[in-house]
Amino acid sequence: MITLRHERVKDIGLILAGALLLLVPALVNGFPFVYPDTGTYLRSAFQGYVPVDRPYWYGVFLRVASGGGHSFWGMVAAQALCCALYVFRTVRLFVARERVHRAAAIVFVVLAAASSAGYYAGQLMPDIFTPIGILAVVLLLSAPKVGWVQLFDLLVLLLACWVHLSHLLIVPLCGGLFLLLMRRTFRHGALRWLRLAVFTTLAWFGLGIANRAVDGRSYLSQGGHVFLLGRLLDTGILRPWLDEHCTDGTYALCAYKDSLPANSTAFLWDIHRSPLYKQGGWAATRPAYDRIVHDVLSEPKYLLRFAGAGVRSTAELLAKPGICTGLVDTGPRRPESPPYVMIAGTIPEGLDAYRSSLQNGGRGELDMTVPDALYDLLLWGSAIAAVVMIVRAPRTASGMPVRPWLLFAIGAVIIACAVCATLSVVEDRYLGRVSWLLPLFVLSTWLGRPARRKAVIPA
């Protein structure tokens, strides 16, 4: 009993140390990292604002994690702690108990020093919940039976799916891929598929019910029609489709077909020139834009073009180097920018630290050259190591086959990129936020290999 209690104390201490390591980039920055979208999330957290273009629930998380608005560091500390917990539990899947602390320490150091994990754990954005959700669904489906730990995993999964709409697709798809790859490894496969189905149902229908509780209406997304129309614009599908279908005046957007913005960014956010705002905004255009999206994707030739564009965009995203170019965007340092305004208005005592951070040029400039180089080196090294291990098909000390786990890690990264690149835009953060899953699984399975026995010299 004393030994078990001692091991648990060591587990907790290592998880806390791992969380601190993941926060090193933000600590060096002098303030949690922000992104242009951070302002909207802070507004929903502290003003009760229900965004039209994203879920409300990450704002709830920020409010709780900040202690009701007392600390920005509380927000990212909670994210880093949750991330560290799932990293540790993932390592524990592969490494024998007597070696797990050393192995987890190695993994934490590598991830903190050379991966993108710390930059997303220390960022006031829901992106860290993409890999957390993927790891949580793996652990939920790996467990031989359901207990309190698995119920905790379910709650984390629901949070992950409610803070970013892409997770409603990414996490269940990753869960399905995991079960397909593990069909020869795990017993009681039908029950595991049932767990995945229950979680997916709760995530999708639960979000609608939760939204109704705060907004009076049941919905998954208030802005999906706008994002999808913007995607059709980016893929080059919208203009020729309108040219082909604007002869009878059925679609109100036809009046703007010759003056459409150059890309989805202008379409979504240019309030002065975009047809979106000339036609009344996000809510007013929903019926008309929903109809256009439905009609476009109902035609086989345009559906094939859309799918082909998704494949090309996914390949483009997978080839994008860098942790996150948005971190060096100078926009959030302007006093009129949404992050600046919300930080000044929500936790004003944090404004000086925000202005003096590296990201905002307060004491030099945030230089991502070295972190990006280390990130690229780790990612390429992990990819090569994964291929070698998949070909050699080793096993861990417990006899667990390594190949399906590494195939899953690769597949999960591809799925996460494909969902966003196909339905939204090609931004390097969609790769950066999940790419560290590959070195995590490579390191964990490698450290979990059987220990070499020392040769015994006969007397």
C-alpha positions in Angstrom: 0.0 0.0 0.0 2.8 2.4 0.9 4.6 1.6 -2.3 1.5 2.2 -4.4 0.9 5.5 -2.6 4.5 6.5 -3.2 4.2 5.6 -7.0 1.1 7.8 -7.2 2.9 10.7 -5.6 5.7 10.2 -8.2 3.1 10.1 -11.0 1.5 13.4 -9.8 4.9 15.1 -9.4 6.0 14.0 -12.9 2.7 15.3 -14.4 3.1 18.6 -12.7 6.8 18.8 -13.8 5.7 17.9 -17.4 3.0 20.7 -17.3 5.7 23.2 -16.2 8.0 22.1 -19.0 5.2 22.6 -21.5 4.7 26.1 -20.2 8.3 27.1 -20.8 7.7 28.8 -24.2 4.9 30.9 -22.7 7.0 31.7 -19.6 9.9 32.8 -21.8 7.4 34.9 -23.8 6.4 36.6 -20.6 2.6 36.1 -21.2 0.4 33.3 -22.6 0.5 33.3 -26.4 -2.4 34.9 -28.2 -3.8 34.5 -31.7 -6.1 37.0 -33.6 -9.1 34.8 -32.6 -8.2 35.1 -28.9 -10.2 38.2 -28.4 -13.5 36.5 -29.4 -12.9 33.7 -26.9 -12.1 36.2 -24.1 -15.2 38.1 -25.0 -17.4 35.0 -24.7 -15.6 34.1 -21.4 -16.1 37.4 -19.7 -19.0 39.2 -21.4 -21.3 36.3 -22.0 -21.0 36.9 -25.8 -22.2 33.9 -27.9 -20.0 34.1 -31.1 -21.6 33.6 -34.4 -18.5 32.0 -35.9 -17.3 29.6 -33.2 -18.6 27.7 -30.1 -19.3 29.4 -26.8 -17.8 26.7 -24.6 -14.1 27.5 -24.8 -15.0 30.8 -23.2 -16.6 28.9 -20.3 -13.4 26.9 -19.9 -11.4 30.1 -19.9 -13.6 31.7 -17.2 -13.4 28.7 -14.9 -9.7 28.1 -15.5 -8.9 31.8 -14.8 -10.7 31.6 -11.4 -13.5 33.8 -12.7 -11.1 36.3 -14.3 -8.1 36.5 -11.9 -5.3 35.0 -13.9 -4.4 34.4 -17.6 -1.8 32.0 -16.3 -4.5 29.9 -14.7 -6.0 29.3 -18.2 -2.8 28.0 -19.8 -1.8 26.1 -16.7 -5.0 24.1 -16.8 -4.4 23.4 -20.5 -0.8 22.3 -19.8 -1.8 20.1 -16.9 -4.5 18.4 -19.0 -2.0 17.9 -21.8 0.7 16.5 -19.4 -1.8 14.1 -17.9 -2.6 12.6 -21.3 1.0 12.5 -22.4 1.9 10.6 -19.2 -1.0 8.1 -19.6 0.0 7.5 -23.2 3.6 6.7 -22.2 2.2 4.4 -19.6 0.4 2.4 -22.2 3.7 1.2 -23.6 6.4 1.3 -20.9 6.7 -1.1 -18.0 5.8 0.4 -14.6 9.4 0.3 -13.3 10.6 2.4 -16.2 7.6 4.7 -16.9 8.8 7.7 -14.9 12.2 7.8 -16.6 10.5 7.3 -20.0 7.9 10.0 -19.4 10.5 12.5 -18.3 12.4 11.9 -21.5 9.2 12.4 -23.5 8.3 15.6 -21.7 11.8 17.1 -22.2 11.8 16.3 -25.9 8.3 17.6 -26.5 9.0 20.8 -24.5 12.3 21.5 -26.2 11.6 20.6 -29.8 7.9 20.1 -30.6 4.9 22.4 -31.0 3.1 21.1 -27.9 4.2 23.9 -25.5 3.3 26.7 -27.9 -0.3 25.4 -28.1 -0.6 24.4 -24.4 0.5 27.9 -23.5 -1.8 29.7 -26.0 -5.2 31.2 -25.3 -6.8 29.1 -28.0 -8.7 25.8 -28.0 -6.2 24.2 -30.4 -4.5 22.1 -27.7 -7.7 20.2 -27.3 -7.3 18.7 -30.7 -4.5 16.4 -29.6 -5.9 16.1 -26.1 -9.2 14.8 -27.6 -7.3 12.3 -29.8 -5.4 10.9 -26.9 -8.5 10.8 -24.7 -10.4 8.8 -27.3 -7.5 6.4 -27.6 -7.4 5.8 -23.8 -11.2 5.5 -23.6 -11.3 2.9 -26.3 -8.1 1.1 -25.0 -9.5 0.4 -21.5 -10.8 -3.2 -21.1 -13.8 -1.9 -19.1 -15.4 1.4 -18.1 -14.6 2.9 -14.8 -14.2 6.3 -13.2 -11.1 7.1 -15.2 -13.0 6.4 -18.5 -15.9 8.6 -17.3 -13.3 11.4 -16.8 -12.0 10.7 -20.3 -15.6 11.0 -21.6 -16.0 14.4 -20.0 -12.6 15.6 -21.4 -13.8 14.4 -24.9 -17.0 16.3 -24.6 -15.1 19.4 -23.6 -12.7 18.9 -26.6 -15.6 18.5 -29.0 -17.4 21.5 -27.7 -14.6 24.0 -27.8 -13.9 23.7 -31.5 -16.3 22.4 -34.1 -13.7 20.6 -36.2 -13.2 18.3 -33.2 -16.8 16.9 -33.7 -15.4 15.2 -36.9 -11.7 14.8 -36.0 -12.0 13.0 -32.7 -14.7 10.4 -33.8 -12.9 9.7 -37.1 -9.7 9.1 -35.2 -11.5 6.8 -32.8 -12.9 4.9 -35.7 -9.4 4.6 -37.3 -8.0 3.4 -34.0 -10.6 0.6 -33.6 -10.0 -0.5 -37.2 -6.3 -0.7 -36.7 -6.6 -2.5 -33.3 -9.3 -5.0 -34.4 -6.8 -7.9 -34.0 -5.3 -6.5 -30.8 -8.3 -5.8 -28.6 -11.0 -8.2 -27.5 -14.7 -7.2 -27.3 -14.4 -5.0 -30.3 -18.2 -4.5 -30.5 -18.3 -3.0 -27.0 -15.5 -0.6 -27.9 -17.4 0.5 -31.0 -20.4 1.0 -28.8 -18.3 3.3 -26.5 -17.3 5.4 -29.6 -20.9 5.6 -30.7 -22.1 6.7 -27.3 -19.4 9.4 -27.1 -20.1 10.7 -30.6 -23.9 10.8 -29.9 -23.3 12.7 -26.6 -20.9 15.1 -28.3 -23.1 16.0 -31.3 -26.6 16.0 -29.6 -25.2 17.3 -26.3 -23.7 20.4 -28.0 -27.1 21.2 -29.5 -28.7 20.9 -26.1 -26.0 22.9 -24.4 -26.3 25.7 -27.0 -30.0 25.8 -26.4 -29.4 26.4 -22.7 -27.4 29.6 -23.4 -28.8 30.8 -26.6 -32.4 29.5 -26.7 -31.8 27.6 -29.9 -30.5 24.1 -30.6 -27.7 24.1 -33.2 -24.2 22.9 -33.8 -22.9 25.8 -35.7 -24.3 29.3 -36.5 -21.6 30.0 -39.1 -21.0 26.7 -41.0 -22.8 28.0 -44.1 -20.5 31.0 -44.3 -17.3 28.9 -43.9 -18.4 26.4 -46.4 -19.3 29.0 -49.0 -15.9 30.6 -48.3 -14.3 27.2 -48.9 -16.2 26.9 -52.3 -14.8 30.3 -53.2 -11.2 29.3 -52.3 -11.4 26.1 -54.3 -12.5 27.9 -57.4 -15.9 26.2 -57.5 -18.2 29.0 -56.6 -17.7 31.3 -59.5 -18.2 28.8 -62.3 -21.1 27.3 -60.5 -22.8 30.7 -60.2 -22.0 31.4 -63.9 -23.8 28.1 -64.7 -26.8 28.6 -62.4 -27.5 32.4 -62.4 -29.6 32.5 -65.5 -33.0 32.4 -63.8 -32.3 34.6 -60.7 -32.9 31.9 -58.2 -30.0 32.7 -56.0 -29.6 36.2 -54.5 -25.8 35.8 -54.5 -25.9 36.0 -58.3 -26.1 39.8 -58.0 -22.5 39.7 -56.7 -21.0 36.9 -58.8 -18.8 39.4 -60.7 -17.6 41.1 -57.6 -16.8 38.2 -55.3 -13.8 38.7 -53.0 -10.5 37.1 -54.0 -10.6 34.6 -51.1 -12.5 33.3 -48.1 -10.7 35.6 -45.7 -12.0 38.7 -47.4 -15.4 37.1 -47.9 -15.7 36.3 -44.1 -14.2 39.4 -42.6 -14.3 42.4 -45.0 -17.4 44.1 -43.6 -17.3 46.9 -46.2 -17.0 45.0 -49.5 -18.0 41.4 -48.9 -21.4 40.2 -50.2 -21.9 38.5 -46.8 -22.5 41.8 -45.1 -24.3 43.5 -48.0 -26.8 40.7 -47.8 -27.4 41.1 -44.1 -24.6 39.2 -42.3 -24.1 35.7 -40.9 -27.6 35.0 -39.6 -29.6 36.6 -42.4 -27.8 34.7 -45.1 -28.1 31.2 -43.6 -31.1 29.9 -45.6 -29.7 31.2 -48.9 -26.1 30.0 -48.3 -27.2 26.7 -47.0 -29.2 26.2 -50.2 -26.2 27.1 -52.4 -23.9 24.7 -50.5 -26.4 21.9 -50.7 -27.0 22.5 -54.4 -23.3 22.7 -55.3 -22.4 19.5 -53.5 -25.4 17.7 -54.9 -23.9 17.8 -58.4 -21.4 15.0 -58.9 -19.0 17.0 -60.9 -18.7 19.7 -58.4 -18.7 17.3 -55.5 -15.7 15.5 -57.1 -14.0 18.9 -57.6 -14.6 19.7 -54.0 -13.1 16.3 -52.9 -10.1 16.8 -55.1 -9.5 20.2 -53.7 -9.7 18.8 -50.3 -7.0 16.2 -51.1 -4.7 18.9 -52.6 -5.3 21.2 -49.7 -4.5 18.4 -47.2 -1.2 17.7 -49.0 -0.4 21.4 -49.0 -1.1 21.6 -45.3 1.0 18.5 -44.5 3.9 20.1 -46.3 3.7 23.4 -44.4 6.7 23.8 -42.1 6.6 25.9 -38.9 4.9 25.8 -35.5 2.5 28.6 -36.1 3.2 31.8 -38.2 0.3 33.4 -36.4 2.5 33.8 -33.3 4.6 36.4 -35.0 1.6 38.3 -36.4 1.9 41.9 -35.1 -1.8 42.6 -35.3 -2.6 41.6 -31.6 -0.2 44.3 -30.3 -2.3 47.1 -31.7 -4.6 48.7 -29.0 -7.7 48.4 -31.3 -7.1 44.6 -31.9 -9.6 42.2 -30.3 -7.0 40.5 -28.0 -5.6 43.8 -26.8 -9.1 45.3 -26.1 -10.3 42.2 -24.3 -7.2 41.8 -22.1 -7.4 45.4 -21.2 -11.0 45.1 -20.3 -11.2 41.7 -18.6 -8.0 41.3 -16.4 -6.5 44.8 -16.7 -3.6 44.0 -14.4 -2.4 41.6 -17.1 -2.1 44.3 -19.7 1.4 45.4 -18.8 2.7 41.8 -19.0 0.9 41.4 -22.3 2.4 44.5 -23.8 5.9 43.6 -22.6 5.9 40.1 -23.9 8.2 39.0 -26.7 5.2 38.3 -28.9 4.2 41.9 -28.6 7.7 43.4 -29.1 7.9 44.6 -25.5 11.5 43.2 -24.9 12.7 42.3 -28.3 10.8 40.2 -30.8 9.6 36.6 -30.7 11.9 34.8 -33.0 10.7 31.3 -34.1 13.7 30.5 -36.3 15.3 28.1 -33.8 12.0 26.5 -32.5 10.9 26.0 -36.1 14.2 24.3 -37.0 14.0 22.0 -34.0 10.4 21.3 -34.7 11.2 20.3 -38.3 14.1 18.2 -37.2 12.0 16.3 -34.7 9.1 15.9 -37.1 11.2 14.5 -39.9 13.2 12.3 -37.5 10.0 10.9 -36.0 8.5 10.3 -39.5 11.6 8.3 -40.6 11.7 6.4 -37.3 8.0 5.6 -37.6 8.5 4.1 -41.1 11.5 2.0 -39.9 9.5 0.7 -36.9 6.4 0.0 -39.0 8.5 -2.1 -41.4 10.4 -3.9 -38.7 7.1 -4.4 -36.7 8.7 -4.6 -33.2 6.8 -5.2 -30.0 6.9 -3.5 -26.6 8.1 -5.3 -23.5 4.5 -6.4 -22.7 4.2 -7.9 -26.2 2.0 -5.1 -27.7 2.6 -4.7 -31.4 3.9 -1.3 -32.4 2.9 -1.1 -36.0 -0.9 -0.3 -35.5 -0.1 2.4 -33.0 2.3 4.2 -35.3 0.0 3.8 -38.2 -2.7 5.4 -36.0 -0.4 8.3 -35.1 0.2 9.0 -38.7 -3.4 8.6 -39.6 -4.6 10.9 -36.8 -2.4 13.7 -38.0 -3.7 13.3 -41.6 -7.3 13.2 -40.4 -6.9 16.3 -38.3 -5.3 18.1 -41.3 -7.8 16.8 -43.8 -10.9 17.9 -41.9 -9.6 21.5 -41.5 -8.0 21.8 -45.0 -11.1 20.4 -46.7 -13.8 22.4 -44.8 -11.9 25.5 -43.8 -8.6 27.0 -44.9 -4.9 25.9 -45.1 -3.3 27.3 -42.0 -0.1 25.8 -40.5 -1.6 25.8 -37.0 -3.9 23.0 -38.1 -0.8 20.8 -38.6 1.2 22.3 -35.8 -1.3 21.6 -33.1 -1.4 17.9 -33.7 2.0 17.1 -35.3 3.6 16.4 -31.9 1.5 13.3 -31.6 3.9 11.5 -34.0 7.0 12.0 -31.9 5.0 11.2 -28.8 4.0 7.7 -30.1 7.4 7.1 -31.7 9.2 7.9 -28.4 6.7 6.0 -26.2 6.8 2.8 -28.3 10.6 3.0 -28.6 11.1 3.5 -24.9 8.7 0.7 -24.3 10.8 -1.9 -26.1 12.1 -4.9 -24.2 15.2 -4.1 -22.1 18.4 -5.6 -23.4 19.7 -8.4 -21.2 23.3 -8.1 -20.2 25.4 -11.1 -21.3 26.3 -13.4 -18.4 29.9 -14.5 -18.5 30.2 -18.1 -17.1 32.5 -18.4 -14.2 
